[in-house]
Amino acid sequence: MHSSCQEGAIAHSLSYILRRPSKILLIGIVVLLFWTITIYRNGSITTLPSLPLASQISEESEEIVVHPWSTVPDPPSPPFVLESLGQPAKPAKNALNGAHNLVRAFNTPLFRPDPSCASVSALQARYPSLAHTSRAQHSNATIYLALNLINAEAIIPNFIYEISTMLSLMGGHRFYFSIWENGSEDHTAALLVMLEQALKALGVRYKIVVKGTSQRPNKEGGRRILELAHVRNAALDELYTGEAATKMGIAKFDMVLFMNDIIWCAADMLEIIEEHLTQSASMTCATDWGNRVVYDRWVARTMAGLYVASIACHSFQ
């Protein structure tokens, strides 16, 4: 966001907060984080390359055809559930390398973001307070991570690589993964079996529900939002019932992290966790961009309840 737009938007928000401090101070802090945690690369928004699906890779790309997809295990026939049972094993010293090796064949420009993600050493230097070896206040914060997926074969290899990097820093014992998939017609189910291997190696508790084509999304007749609400609530089911907390041996989670099916880097997730915990926010949200403007503006609102597009800034219009 250009500085003039950012300053104008923040000034607008501060003015509203000062007029009604007793009612919306907390909301104001949360919404201001909307601007502060947006991640930029090289001073501009990075457009990621289009990733090919397995079915789109030609026979001429022999190396890509043979290596990445031949390393993917055959999954059970959906529907099926992958679930951790009992106490997870303590991660071995080489657990990160093992998790990365699962998707090493996908570590090509076709399946990885450009520019590449930050190194492990860079993350350790930037986020020392999040490390499970740290004595910082939030070093033991527990996180319920929820994720919905459909036809996600293009993004799961990168997800496995980057989530493993993040877990090696923060510690898998602090996380509970709840993943709900339905409607996929590609290699998503097989890649989720591979993800389970990585989560086991890193000591993570998890429940992965794979419906496949046995439960297709119903978005007809303007039902898109209702369908999204349904599958998102399904991913949060064990949070609502308390089952996930019981499995973790805790009373409740310190944080709920809901992800989308996107290409991302470990630094993106670590940044939002860092800002959320450091600033004691009630809710923190990253910003989705498309064609150099904020995406999904139709659902975004200001602290005054107005459409975000009403702000005098071209990034929202």
C-alpha angles and dihedrals in degrees: 000000000000114000093242091055092045094048092048093048093047092046089052090051095046091050091054092046093052091052093052107022098151094056109038110019092112093046089048092056091050095049093046087057085062087076100034099057100044106123122226129189122208091347095297140069112274118228109211120221120257108263119221122233119230090254091054097056109102127229088246090069090071096163093052093045095048103041113037101039096036088061093058113099122233108257128217114264109274136281097063140130128227111201137168114238125203126341113344116240116256109261115255120237090255095045093116093052090047092052092046091049090059089070099025090116089060093054094109133111088261093065105024130072121255121249091042123244125264120277123253091250091053091052092049090054095046099043108031093143091061095054115112088226091058125099091215121131095257099038092109100039110140120226133200106207116199126188137174121204138186126167090348103151091119094060107030097079090056089043091055092048096048098038088053090052091051094046092051088059100040099032125251092238089073095060139076114193119208113182125178119191128179138159099022118152098178135062095299094113092051093048090051088058086054090048089054089058090054093048091050091050091051096047098249126154112223150161119206117186113197116190100163115178091338088085115031121186116260108215098151121127096023093306096133096107093043090051092049090050090051097052093041091052088049089057089051095047097107090047091056094046095043092235093122093051090049091052089050092049093238136116094233142339122267093218142012115215114193114191134194129220097265140124108263143156128237088246090061092058095039091052094054092046091048094050093044095052098037093051095039090232122180091215133007127189134186120220124251115212132197127175090352095301132094109276125227092025090157091075099038120099136188123235087266091057094252127134110273088227088070090072111104095243126107092221088072098041 
